[in-house]
Amino acid sequence: LKPEIEVYTNENFQDKTEQLDAPACNHFELIFDAFCGVVLENDDDKRVEVYGKILNQAKVLEAMRLSAKENRKVNIDEIN
């Protein structure tokens, strides 16, 4: 996937939009490689940090799923 990145800024009450060019890559492969790297490390603190990030991402995805299904705003705190 080739990401589309737009940076919005405001200087002296002037809105400015800038397009950034980023190379295409397989984001799932990068995430999987990073995850495997952490699992293979002997750093328990890093593992806990990564696990927390993965859990938070799963909560966001579940909130999005519920929001679409129930047609309402879902607070992340609702997700166990």
N, C-alpha and C positions, 0 to 999 in steps of 0.2 A: 504494500500500500504506500502511496505517496501522500503524505499529510499536507493539508492546506493550512498554512499558518498565517494569520493576520494579527498584526500588533496595532492596537489602537492607543493613541496618545493624545494628550491635550496640552498644548503649550500656549500660554498667553491667549486663552480662549479660542484657540484654533485647533480644530480636530484634525488629526492626521492618521491615515491608515497606511501601513506598510506591509507588503507581502514578503514573506521570507521563503526562500527556496530550501527545501529539505529533501534529501535523497529518499528514494523509495526503499522500503525494507519490509521484511516479514516480522511484524510486531510480536506475533505469537511465538515465533522462534526465539526472538530476543528475550522475551519474558521467561520462556521455558529454560533457556540457557542460564539466565541469571538465577532462577530458582534452583536449578541443579547445582550451580556453583555454591550457593549457600548451603544446600543440603550436604554437600561433600566437604564443607569446611568443618573444622573442629571448634567453631566459635558459637557457643550456645546463645550468647547475647544477640548475635546477628540473626540466628535462627528465629528467636522470639520476635525480634523486630520485623523480619520478613513475614512471619506468620501473622502478626498483627495487621500488617498492610494488606495481606491477601484476604484476611477476614473482613477488614473494612471495605475492600473492593466488592466482596461477595454481598455484604449488607447493602451497598449502593445498588447493585444489580437487582437484588431482591426487592428493594424499595421501588425501583423503576418498574419491575414486573407487576407488583401489586398496584402501583399507581395506574398503569395502563389497563389492568384487568378491572379495577374498581372505579376508574375514572375519578380519582381524588388525589390530593396531595398526601404523600406518605412521609412521615418523619422518620429519620434513621433510627431514632430511639425506640420505635415500634418493632424493629427487627431484632429478634433474639439470636 
